[in-house]
Amino acid sequence: MSEPTRGLPVSEAVDLAGLVEVSSGGIVSRQLTRAAGGNLTLFAFDAGQELSEHTSPFDALVVILEGRAELVIGGASVFAGPGQAVLMPADVPHAVKAPEPFKMLLGMVRG
């Protein structure tokens, strides 16, 4: 079994939203950890940006850190704001849209 890679200090409290900045007209990502069972990645979206509809073999947990996001899961829109989490099940088409700038933590877990 391989060791996970880490983009975070160990045993230290960290302000996740401060680890990634919104880029004008873009999407920024920063992988925090990666292991055989899944990974954690921070994202920052500028207003109007999106990840088009796709599927993943992993369950995905989105936690909104700042701003508001629209998640389209199986054709249904879910809006989420700071401190809210949304579970996106594996193999269900989903998209991520930014009606305003926002930051999120994405956790993907292999079932």
N, C-alpha and C positions, 0 to 999 in steps of 0.2 A: 504494500500500500504506500502510495506516495505521500510525502508531506505537503500540506497545503501551503500555498504561497500567500504572503500577507502584505497588504499595503497599509496596515494600521499598526500603531504601537501596541505592544502586548501589555495587559494589566494596567491600562490607563484610560480614563474617561476622555472621550473625543467628541467635539462638535461636528457631527457628520455633515451638516449643511455647509460648514465652513471649509470642507475639503474639496469642494467642486464649485466652480463659478459659471454663471450663465454667460454664454458667448453670443454676441449680437448675430442674429440670423442663423444660429446653429444649435447643435446638440453636443454636449460634452459628456464623456463617461470616464470613470475611474474605477478600475477593478480593485476591490479591497482584499478579497480572498478567493482562492480557487482550489478545489479539491475534487476528488473523483465523485463525491456525492452531491456536488453543487458549487455555487459561488455566490458572492455578494458584490454588487456593483452600484456605485453612485451615478446618477444622471442629473444633468441640468439642461433643461429645454428652454429656448427662447420662445416667446409668443408666436404662434402660427406654425411651429415645427411639429413634426409627427414621425412616428415609426409606423409604416404602413402595415396592413393586416398580414399576419403570419401565424404560424403555429410553432410550438416547442414541445419536445418530449418530456419537459420538466414542469412540475407545478411551480408557479411563480407567485411570490408575495411582493406586492408593491406597497411601500410605506411612503406617504407624502411628507416631505420635510418642510417645504415652503411653497406657497402658491397653491394653485388648483390645477387638477389634471382631469382629462376625460379619458377613460379607458373603455374601449369598445370590446366586449367579450361575447362571442357567439352572436354578434349582431345587436346586442343591447348596450346602451351607453350607461356608464357608471361614473358619476362625478365625485371626486375626493379632494379633501383639503388637508391642511397640516394636522399631523397626528393620526390621520385615518389610514387604514390598511385595506387592501383589496386582494383577494386570492383569485388568481387566474389558473384554472385547471389545465393540466397537460393535454395536448392534442386538440384544444379548442381554439379556433381562430380568434386572434385578438389584435388590437391596435392601440397606440398611445398617442394622444393629441394634447397640444398645449394651447388652451384658450388664453392663457397668460403665462409669463415666465414661471417655471416651477422647478423644484428639485425633488428627487425621489431616491429611495434605496430600493433596489431590486434584489430579492433573494430567490435563487433558483435551486430547487431540491429534486434530485433524482428519486423517483418513487420506488 
